[in-house]
Amino acid sequence: MRCACVDIPELRLQIIKRREQTDTSIPLAVIEEDRPSAQVLELNAAAREAGLRTGLSYTLAQSLLPELHAHTVAETEIAQCSSDIRDCLYAFSPGVEAWERMQGVFWLDTQGTGRLWSSPRAWAYEVYSALEACGYGARITLGFSRFGTFVMARTMKERVGIRVADTADEEQRAVDHAPVACLPLSLRSRQRLRKLGITSIQAFLSLPASDVSARFDRSACELYSFARKETPVPVQNHIPEAPVTTRINLPDLTDSGQVMRLLEDPLQQLVLSVMNRGLLVRSVELTLHDEHDGRHHTELIPSVPSCDVKMLVKLIRMRLEADSIGSRLEQAVLLLQTVRSDSRTQDLFDEGAEPGTQRAVAFALIRAEFGNASVRRIALQDSHLPEEKFSFPYAHDATHIPLPASGYIDQSTAGPVRRVFLEPVPCDPHELFSSAKILLGPVRYAPRWWIGGSGRTYYILGHGEIPEYWCFSDGLSWWLQGLVQ
C-alpha cells in the first residue's frame, strides 16, 4: 500500500447535520444561496427518496416537496471543517493532502503504518472510527495511487465504508471499469463526453492529449493530466506557505550601499525563521518608501528556491545598484514568498552542483540586474499559423529554462531553415519579385477555415537556386513570413 483516500461524501450536508442536529427522516437540502432561485447542491436520503435531484432551483424543489428544509453553508465554515478533519487525520499519518479540486477529499501516506497496526484494514478502521467520533461519515480506500484510490472511493456502493485494493492490478481494473460520471467534471464536459459515446474512465483516458485539450475545458484537461501522470507522485503533505515580512526604518538614505547594510541583518533573521519552518524562499519582495510618499517595489527571484542568504543579498545589491535612488528613503519592507521544501535532506556541505545549476544562477543574476522580464524562454504552441506556433513567456525559475540540446546539427548540411518572424511583415510584391524568383510555390494554405479565415498562398523566393524569402498573399496584401537560410 502506498496511499489511502478519505472521501467525506456530501460534506456540506454533514456539516448541517452536525450544526442543526436534525432528524434524518426530515427531507434536507443544501442550497448555494439564501434566495428562492438558488440551486440545490446536496440532498439527504429522505429528499432523494421523495424524487428530488440536485440542480433544481429551491422554489421548484419546495413546490414538489413542501416539507423540504433548506440551509446554506458558508465557505469559511467548510474551510474550518476541512482543517478540523485534516488535524484528525494527522493522528494516523504524517502526510495528509487535501484535494483543492473537490471538497472533502483527502489522501494519506500509508508508508510506515504497518509497524503500528496489524494490517492496512485495521489502520483504515481506526481512521474511520475517529472520523465517526467527530461526526463525519467517510469512505476510505487503500491502494497504490491517488487517482486510483479516489475512483475506488467514488464508486463504492455503500455511502460510507472501507475498500482495499490488494494489488496495483486490482486497483487499475477498478479504475478502468469505473464510469466517467464519478469524476468532478463540468456539465459542459459531461455533455460532450456523452455525445462522443464515452462512458468509462478507460475510454476517457485513451483519448489523445491533443484532442482533450482541443475539445474540453481546462478543468477536464487538468483532470486528464492528473490521471495519466500522477502514478509516481507521492502524497503532497500540507505545509503552510505564508509570506514572512518585516519593516526597517531608514534614516533618509540615498546611497544603495548604506541601504543594503541595514537590510542584511533583518533579511538573515527572516531567512532563519523560514528555515525553522522547513520552508524555502521562492522570492524576495522589496518595497522602498521615500520622503514624498512614493513606493519603489521590486521582486528578486533566485535560480531555485533556497535559504542561501549570501545569494539573496547579492541579488538585492545588484538590483539596488541598477535602479538609481532619486530621493531620500524613509522605510523598507522585506517580504519573503515561501514554498515547501522537497523530501530530500538538505546537505550541510554541497559536494557538487547539479547539472545546469551554474546556468540557472547566471539567469538569476541577469534578472536581478536588468529586471525579471529580461529572461524569456521559447514555448511551442498548438496553432495553425506559423507566427503563433511559439511564444516567449517569462522564465522566472530554473525549471522553466530549457536544457541544452543533446546534439549539434551542422547548419551547412542541415538544408534550408525557415526563420519565422514574430509577426508577418508587409512587403511590396513588385519590389520583391523583381529582385528574386520563385523557387517553390504556390502552396495553398487555409488556416482557421472553420471560422471563415482567409486563405494564404505561400512562396519561397531566392536568387539562383539559393532560397532567401518565405512570403505569402492573403488575397489583398503580400506579407513576408520569414527568411530561409
Secondary structure by P-SEA (a helix, b strand, c coil): ccbbbbbbcaaaaaaaaaacccccccbbbbbcccccccccccccaaaaaacccccccaaaaaaacccbbbbbbcaaaaaaaaaaaaaaacccccbbbbccccccbbbbbccccccccccaaaaaaaaaaaaaaacbbbbbbbcccaaaaaaaaaaccccccccccccaaaaaaaaaacccccccccaaaaaaaaaaccccaaaaaaccaaaaaacccaaaaaaaaaaacccccccbbbbbbccccbbbbbcccccaaaaaaaaaaaaaaaaaaaaaacccccbbbbbbbccccbbbbbbbbcccccccaaaaaaaaaaaaaaccccccccbbbbbbbbbbbccccccccccccccaaaaaaaaaaaaaacccccbbbbbbbbccccccccccccccccccccccccccccccccccccccccbbbbbcaaaaaaacccccccbbbbcccccbbbbbbbbbbbccccccccccccccccccccccc
